[in-house]
Amino acid sequence: MQDASTKKFLETQTKIGFTLKGEWGERELSLLDQVVARYRQAGMPDPFPYPVTITLENAGRNCLVKGKTICLTASGLTTWTLCHEMAHGWDAANDWKLSKAMRKATGSGFLWRAVHFLRPGWKFFWYHVGSPPPPCGVDKNFNAIEDFAESVTATLYPEEAAKRAAERGLPYEKWGYTHFHETPRGKFIGKLLYKQED
């Protein structure tokens, strides 16, 4: 007979259709459950339409490896981090076409990409957010792929996104919006999520 934690692990893995590896505790499974519920409410099919393995470790960093494995660190894991990395998985499963399409739709990109890589600390050469606002701000690591993942996460967690944007001095009201869903990025992601139901 299975214990409660093994049962929960297997139920969660079946529900999302991803392979889970590592030491998943009740807290981490609960966070994953919450994020999956947000994606479902927004229109993502059940199970997810792309193959991914999610590995949970006690150390390391949160990232996507080779487009197929989401690596997560249990320490400090949040719904925001999970949602963001799952968005990378979705983008990778579509050959990064989703982030490219959003970049084009918002008129975003690097004005001088080569110079940015030579001088990443110079804000003038950072990723240009064509149709503002950015989901939560921009830094030297921001690019089309990060823009997409942050925009998906901001669409699914708009209250948290608004708080983060305001804390960075970039409240949506600065551009005439009161909610992330009203922004060009919010509208783009909203259409993309609901399109998944077709």
Buried (B, 14 or more C-beta within 10 A) or exposed (E): EEEEEEEBBEEBBEBBBBEBBBEBBEEBBEBBBEBBEBBBEBBBEEBBEBEBBBBBBEEEEBEBEEBBBBBBBBEEBEBBBBBBBBBBBBBBBBEBEBBBBBBEBBEBBBEEEEEBEEEEEEEEBBBBBBBBBBBBBBEBEBBBBBBBBBBBBBBBBBEBBBEBBBEEEBBBEEEEBEEBBBBBBBBBBBEBBEEBEE
